[in-house]
Amino acid sequence: KTITLSSNFFDNLLPGDVILADRGFNIKDNAGFYGCQADIPAFTRGKAHLSELDVEETRELANLSIHVECAIGGVRQKFLFLSHTVSLEYMVTNSQVPKIAKIARICCALFNLTESIISL
């Protein structure tokens, strides 16, 4: 949570955006402050079982997560530069946005122009 807040991640979001996060990633309050929604799978902590609604919502989030992971993997395979540790020079910048963030954004945009990874 601290890294997310200090990285200015929320500054890149628009009201109405949805953040898909893992269990234990407690950012719902922060997302709400920015007019966003954080979707996080339900916990079973303190409960014997999840409700039917929680099970269905968690299943839907898991399916979305699979597609997100496939897309990230596709970007990393197509742009091998993003699969390795990058030099510190790409992390440090005089502007607000580090070079690596600009490069990653361009790579993702180019990847979005390729054939879909999900068959419709």
Backbone as ProteinMPNN parsed JSONL, in Angstrom:
{"seq_chain_A": "KTITLSSNFFDNLLPGDVILADRGFNIKDNAGFYGCQADIPAFTRGKAHLSELDVEETRELANLSIHVECAIGGVRQKFLFLSHTVSLEYMVTNSQVPKIAKIARICCALFNLTESIISL", "coords_chain_A": {"N_chain_A": [[0.832, -1.194, 0.0], [1.911, 1.232, 0.792], [3.916, 1.617, -1.136], [2.329, 1.841, -3.418], [0.913, 4.209, -2.875], [3.033, 6.06, -2.679], [4.006, 5.985, -5.231], [2.512, 7.503, -6.891], [0.48, 6.298, -8.28], [-2.328, 6.506, -8.173], [-2.75, 9.011, -9.226], [-2.841, 8.696, -11.923], [-5.27, 7.706, -12.576], [-8.722, 7.871, -13.573], [-11.874, 9.246, -12.55], [-14.251, 6.722, -11.94], [-12.742, 4.637, -12.917], [-11.707, 1.202, -12.587], [-9.975, -0.786, -10.322], [-8.233, -3.746, -10.266], [-7.343, -5.844, -7.776], [-5.272, -7.904, -5.616], [-6.096, -10.159, -2.89], [-5.845, -8.816, 0.38], [-4.677, -6.491, -0.38], [-5.162, -3.623, 0.568], [-6.732, -1.138, -0.567], [-9.142, 0.056, -1.012], [-10.32, 2.321, 0.26], [-8.573, 4.377, -0.533], [-8.884, 4.249, -3.312], [-11.583, 4.952, -3.52], [-11.446, 7.608, -2.681], [-10.34, 8.802, -4.915], [-12.385, 8.552, -6.651], [-12.613, 6.077, -7.78], [-13.007, 2.513, -8.135], [-12.109, -0.301, -6.257], [-11.714, -3.599, -6.947], [-11.605, -6.472, -5.178], [-10.906, -9.833, -4.392], [-13.045, -11.837, -2.262], [-12.541, -12.512, 1.25], [-11.99, -15.414, 3.281], [-11.43, -15.355, 5.861], [-12.184, -15.819, 9.202], [-14.608, -16.885, 8.574], [-16.438, -19.836, 7.8], [-17.217, -20.495, 5.215], [-17.556, -18.876, 2.014], [-20.174, -16.66, 0.971], [-22.719, -17.382, -1.512], [-22.888, -15.29, -3.347], [-20.398, -13.976, -2.897], [-18.686, -16.034, -3.72], [-19.312, -16.206, -6.47], [-18.647, -13.591, -7.354], [-15.9, -13.606, -6.74], [-15.047, -15.622, -8.44], [-15.548, -14.431, -10.937], [-13.735, -12.283, -10.786], [-11.357, -13.733, -10.708], [-11.351, -14.843, -13.273], [-11.108, -12.515, -14.815], [-8.598, -11.7, -13.908], [-6.95, -13.666, -14.983], [-7.025, -13.016, -17.718], [-5.835, -10.492, -17.643], [-3.261, -11.163, -16.712], [-2.434, -12.726, -18.897], [-2.324, -10.768, -20.891], [-0.316, -9.083, -19.861], [1.802, -10.897, -19.901], [1.933, -11.286, -22.666], [2.771, -8.755, -23.557], [5.287, -8.68, -22.369], [6.543, -10.787, -23.695], [6.541, -9.92, -26.34], [7.945, -7.538, -26.201], [10.848, -7.813, -25.217], [12.589, -6.348, -23.702], [11.174, -5.464, -21.516], [11.07, -7.644, -19.905], [13.228, -7.994, -18.348], [15.499, -6.936, -15.746], [15.797, -3.483, -15.437], [18.061, -0.811, -16.133], [19.102, 1.622, -13.736], [19.084, 4.172, -14.792], [16.797, 4.337, -16.329], [14.844, 4.578, -14.498], [15.169, 6.913, -13.077], [14.457, 10.333, -13.446], [14.128, 13.63, -14.843], [11.688, 14.631, -15.295], [8.192, 14.221, -14.337], [7.454, 11.671, -14.996], [9.01, 8.603, -15.15], [11.429, 7.289, -17.526], [11.079, 4.534, -18.058], [8.39, 4.138, -17.535], [7.197, 5.605, -19.564], [8.135, 4.169, -21.779], [6.994, 1.644, -21.275], [4.276, 2.295, -21.449], [4.04, 2.977, -24.17], [4.748, 0.519, -25.32], [2.616, -1.08, -24.398], [0.485, 0.187, -25.679], [1.127, -0.332, -28.366], [0.959, -3.113, -28.283], [-1.754, -3.401, -27.845], [-2.698, -2.917, -30.353], [-2.288, -5.213, -31.732], [-3.367, -8.537, -32.75], [-6.123, -9.868, -30.944], [-5.714, -11.472, -27.768], [-7.614, -12.95, -26.687], [-10.039, -15.162, -27.686], [-13.002, -14.376, -29.314]], "CA_chain_A": [[0.0, 0.0, 0.0], [2.802, 2.392, 0.876], [4.549, 1.787, -2.455], [1.292, 2.324, -4.335], [0.647, 5.614, -2.57], [4.201, 6.898, -2.961], [4.33, 5.922, -6.657], [1.566, 8.369, -7.605], [-0.371, 5.437, -9.091], [-3.699, 7.016, -8.206], [-2.793, 10.231, -10.03], [-3.037, 8.309, -13.321], [-6.606, 7.158, -12.73], [-9.828, 8.793, -13.789], [-13.076, 8.824, -11.818], [-14.958, 5.628, -12.596], [-11.829, 3.531, -13.216], [-11.779, 0.051, -11.686], [-8.668, -1.379, -10.029], [-8.307, -5.161, -9.909], [-6.252, -6.063, -6.822], [-5.251, -9.183, -4.909], [-6.515, -10.167, -1.485], [-4.885, -8.219, 1.297], [-4.199, -5.222, -0.931], [-6.206, -2.786, 1.142], [-6.7, 0.194, -1.172], [-10.508, 0.489, -1.352], [-10.54, 3.699, 0.716], [-7.798, 5.265, -1.395], [-9.531, 4.258, -4.632], [-12.801, 5.735, -3.37], [-11.067, 9.021, -2.593], [-10.081, 9.253, -6.281], [-13.563, 8.284, -7.47], [-12.416, 4.797, -8.444], [-13.472, 1.33, -7.422], [-11.128, -1.381, -6.141], [-12.333, -4.922, -6.867], [-10.693, -7.377, -4.481], [-11.612, -11.074, -4.052], [-13.521, -11.955, -0.879], [-11.749, -13.262, 2.218], [-12.704, -16.409, 4.091], [-10.96, -15.172, 7.229], [-13.229, -15.73, 10.21], [-15.834, -17.52, 8.098], [-16.237, -21.201, 7.328], [-17.401, -20.496, 3.762], [-18.016, -17.638, 1.401], [-21.567, -16.679, 0.51], [-22.822, -17.685, -2.945], [-22.56, -14.058, -4.063], [-18.945, -13.791, -2.808], [-18.059, -17.064, -4.561], [-19.496, -15.818, -7.867], [-17.834, -12.396, -7.611], [-14.489, -14.008, -6.711], [-14.818, -16.383, -9.673], [-15.475, -13.453, -12.028], [-12.46, -11.56, -10.655], [-10.29, -14.666, -11.083], [-11.356, -14.929, -14.738], [-10.527, -11.264, -15.305], [-7.168, -11.714, -13.575], [-6.271, -14.529, -15.961], [-6.866, -12.245, -18.962], [-4.853, -9.435, -17.39], [-1.941, -11.807, -16.673], [-2.096, -13.102, -20.279], [-1.95, -9.546, -21.604], [1.0, -8.673, -19.358], [2.753, -11.854, -20.455], [2.079, -11.001, -24.098], [3.602, -7.551, -23.702], [6.665, -9.036, -21.999], [7.099, -11.647, -24.744], [6.725, -9.139, -27.568], [8.943, -6.505, -25.927], [11.712, -8.513, -24.266], [13.213, -5.346, -22.846], [10.37, -5.344, -20.304], [11.141, -8.895, -19.145], [14.485, -8.03, -17.61], [15.778, -5.819, -14.85], [16.236, -2.325, -16.212], [19.081, 0.038, -15.534], [18.601, 2.704, -12.895], [18.899, 5.377, -15.6], [15.42, 4.351, -16.829], [13.95, 4.843, -13.367], [15.399, 8.274, -12.613], [14.11, 11.276, -14.502], [13.933, 15.029, -14.458], [10.259, 14.907, -15.409], [7.395, 13.486, -13.362], [7.257, 10.3, -15.445], [10.275, 7.954, -15.49], [11.545, 6.775, -18.893], [10.545, 3.179, -18.166], [6.926, 4.246, -17.577], [6.863, 6.051, -20.917], [8.409, 3.043, -22.668], [5.979, 0.616, -21.019], [2.995, 2.782, -21.979], [4.095, 2.845, -25.63], [4.719, -0.92, -25.622], [1.244, -1.557, -24.174], [-0.354, 0.73, -26.746], [1.427, -1.11, -29.568], [0.425, -4.46, -28.08], [-3.205, -3.309, -28.008], [-2.998, -2.884, -31.789], [-2.093, -6.548, -32.298], [-4.523, -9.421, -32.689], [-6.584, -10.125, -29.583], [-5.251, -12.713, -27.138], [-8.82, -13.641, -26.24], [-10.922, -15.467, -28.806], [-14.364, -13.9, -29.035]], "C_chain_A": [[0.873, 1.252, 0.0], [3.458, 2.671, -0.47], [3.546, 2.353, -3.445], [1.029, 3.808, -4.112], [1.818, 6.51, -2.939], [4.56, 6.912, -4.447], [3.463, 6.841, -7.508], [0.666, 7.58, -8.559], [-1.764, 6.028, -9.255], [-3.832, 8.285, -9.04], [-3.057, 9.932, -11.504], [-4.442, 7.78, -13.595], [-7.632, 8.258, -12.951], [-11.024, 8.329, -12.963], [-13.842, 7.775, -12.629], [-14.068, 4.462, -12.976], [-11.991, 2.431, -12.173], [-10.39, -0.54, -11.559], [-8.903, -2.824, -9.615], [-7.097, -5.465, -9.041], [-6.369, -7.43, -6.166], [-5.765, -9.02, -3.484], [-5.424, -9.531, -0.615], [-4.338, -6.891, 0.825], [-5.247, -4.171, -0.602], [-6.142, -1.354, 0.606], [-8.095, 0.717, -1.504], [-10.767, 1.937, -0.935], [-9.817, 4.696, -0.178], [-8.434, 5.371, -2.774], [-10.791, 5.109, -4.586], [-12.533, 7.224, -3.313], [-10.856, 9.618, -3.981], [-11.265, 8.98, -7.214], [-13.476, 6.982, -8.239], [-12.961, 3.67, -7.571], [-12.355, 0.294, -7.4], [-11.887, -2.694, -5.977], [-11.298, -5.899, -6.325], [-11.468, -8.646, -4.131], [-11.953, -11.142, -2.568], [-12.563, -12.794, -0.041], [-12.61, -14.323, 2.877], [-12.309, -16.287, 5.551], [-12.124, -14.991, 8.191], [-14.54, -16.371, 9.798], [-15.498, -18.936, 7.624], [-16.294, -21.252, 5.803], [-17.778, -19.106, 3.29], [-19.489, -17.775, 1.029], [-21.571, -16.992, -0.987], [-22.453, -16.465, -3.78], [-21.051, -13.805, -4.063], [-18.204, -14.795, -3.683], [-18.142, -16.657, -6.024], [-18.648, -14.599, -8.223], [-16.345, -12.731, -7.652], [-14.133, -14.786, -7.965], [-14.682, -15.437, -10.862], [-14.157, -12.676, -11.986], [-11.291, -12.446, -11.056], [-10.207, -14.797, -12.603], [-10.768, -13.67, -15.361], [-9.015, -11.238, -15.07], [-6.368, -12.551, -14.562], [-6.028, -13.759, -17.249], [-5.834, -11.135, -18.799], [-3.441, -10.027, -17.393], [-1.495, -12.239, -18.066], [-1.641, -11.886, -21.076], [-0.568, -9.062, -21.165], [2.08, -9.593, -19.912], [2.997, -11.619, -21.933], [2.951, -9.793, -24.354], [5.06, -7.9, -23.408], [7.32, -9.931, -23.045], [7.402, -10.854, -26.008], [7.837, -8.101, -27.395], [9.863, -7.028, -24.82], [12.415, -7.573, -23.294], [12.488, -5.254, -21.504], [10.414, -6.588, -19.424], [12.371, -8.969, -18.247], [14.587, -6.844, -16.654], [16.315, -4.665, -15.681], [17.241, -1.511, -15.411], [18.427, 1.173, -14.753], [18.345, 3.977, -13.701], [17.48, 5.477, -16.174], [14.409, 4.672, -15.732], [14.033, 6.288, -12.899], [15.117, 9.23, -13.764], [14.022, 12.689, -13.95], [12.459, 15.416, -14.541], [9.508, 14.093, -14.358], [7.26, 12.006, -13.723], [8.602, 9.684, -15.829], [10.262, 7.401, -16.917], [10.896, 5.408, -19.036], [9.021, 3.2, -18.223], [6.467, 4.685, -18.965], [7.04, 4.914, -21.917], [7.344, 1.968, -22.507], [4.631, 1.041, -21.593], [2.951, 2.639, -23.501], [4.021, 1.377, -26.036], [3.308, -1.484, -25.447], [0.309, -1.05, -25.259], [-0.128, -0.041, -28.042], [0.856, -2.522, -29.461], [-1.093, -4.469, -28.267], [-3.622, -3.259, -29.475], [-2.85, -4.259, -32.451], [-3.373, -7.362, -32.15], [-4.852, -9.746, -31.242], [-6.045, -11.453, -29.054], [-6.427, -13.545, -26.657], [-9.691, -13.908, -27.461], [-12.354, -15.096, -28.43], [-15.41, -14.805, -29.626]], "O_chain_A": [[0.593, 2.214, -0.715], [3.548, 3.823, -0.896], [3.875, 3.246, -4.226], [0.934, 4.573, -5.071], [1.617, 7.608, -3.46], [5.337, 7.762, -4.883], [3.666, 6.941, -8.718], [0.152, 8.132, -9.532], [-2.311, 6.045, -10.358], [-4.924, 8.599, -9.512], [-3.455, 10.824, -12.254], [-4.764, 7.443, -14.735], [-7.434, 9.411, -12.569], [-11.166, 7.134, -12.704], [-14.049, 7.924, -13.834], [-14.574, 3.396, -13.326], [-12.363, 2.691, -11.029], [-9.707, -0.77, -12.557], [-9.691, -3.091, -8.708], [-5.959, -5.361, -9.498], [-7.439, -8.038, -6.164], [-5.857, -7.914, -2.951], [-4.231, -9.703, -0.868], [-3.605, -6.229, 1.56], [-6.118, -3.874, -1.421], [-5.572, -0.469, 1.244], [-8.222, 1.72, -2.206], [-11.368, 2.699, -1.692], [-10.373, 5.733, -0.541], [-8.514, 6.461, -3.342], [-11.047, 5.895, -5.498], [-13.312, 8.018, -3.841], [-11.152, 10.791, -4.208], [-11.155, 9.157, -8.427], [-14.176, 6.794, -9.234], [-13.325, 3.878, -6.413], [-11.724, 0.043, -8.426], [-12.612, -2.885, -5.001], [-10.253, -6.121, -6.936], [-12.584, -8.553, -3.62], [-11.249, -10.583, -1.728], [-11.867, -13.669, -0.556], [-13.822, -14.151, 3.014], [-12.804, -17.038, 6.391], [-12.955, -14.102, 8.005], [-15.488, -16.402, 10.583], [-14.407, -19.19, 7.114], [-15.514, -21.965, 5.171], [-18.254, -18.273, 4.061], [-19.981, -18.88, 0.803], [-20.54, -16.878, -1.65], [-21.782, -16.591, -4.805], [-20.48, -13.461, -5.098], [-17.207, -14.45, -4.316], [-17.151, -16.749, -6.747], [-18.004, -14.574, -9.272], [-15.61, -12.209, -8.49], [-13.036, -14.631, -8.501], [-13.801, -15.619, -11.703], [-13.537, -12.439, -13.022], [-10.337, -11.973, -11.675], [-9.111, -14.855, -13.16], [-10.013, -13.75, -16.33], [-8.252, -10.806, -15.933], [-5.25, -12.192, -14.933], [-4.939, -13.838, -17.817], [-5.051, -10.869, -19.711], [-2.531, -9.465, -18.002], [-0.314, -12.135, -18.395], [-0.685, -11.966, -21.847], [0.253, -8.676, -21.997], [3.139, -9.135, -20.339], [4.126, -11.734, -22.408], [3.779, -9.801, -25.265], [5.962, -7.46, -24.12], [8.529, -9.843, -23.261], [8.412, -11.096, -26.669], [8.582, -7.821, -28.334], [9.675, -6.722, -23.642], [12.787, -7.973, -22.19], [13.112, -4.997, -20.475], [9.863, -6.592, -18.324], [12.523, -9.914, -17.473], [13.836, -5.875, -16.763], [17.187, -4.853, -16.529], [17.255, -1.531, -14.18], [17.328, 1.619, -15.084], [17.483, 4.776, -13.335], [17.01, 6.575, -16.472], [13.256, 4.998, -16.015], [13.056, 6.826, -12.378], [15.489, 8.971, -14.908], [13.863, 12.901, -12.748], [12.031, 16.4, -13.938], [10.12, 13.361, -13.581], [6.982, 11.179, -12.855], [9.268, 10.183, -16.736], [9.2, 7.081, -17.451], [10.227, 5.147, -20.035], [8.42, 2.36, -18.894], [5.464, 4.189, -19.478], [6.202, 4.716, -22.797], [6.844, 1.437, -23.499], [3.919, 0.216, -22.166], [1.933, 2.224, -24.055], [3.316, 1.027, -26.983], [2.857, -2.284, -26.267], [-0.569, -1.785, -25.711], [-1.086, -0.369, -28.743], [0.332, -3.06, -30.436], [-1.651, -5.434, -28.788], [-4.778, -3.53, -29.801], [-3.246, -4.44, -33.603], [-4.332, -6.932, -31.509], [-3.954, -9.883, -30.411], [-5.934, -12.431, -29.794], [-6.264, -14.7, -26.265], [-10.042, -12.98, -28.19], [-12.845, -15.459, -27.361], [-16.605, -14.545, -29.481]]}, "name": "protein", "num_of_chains": 1, "seq": "KTITLSSNFFDNLLPGDVILADRGFNIKDNAGFYGCQADIPAFTRGKAHLSELDVEETRELANLSIHVECAIGGVRQKFLFLSHTVSLEYMVTNSQVPKIAKIARICCALFNLTESIISL"}
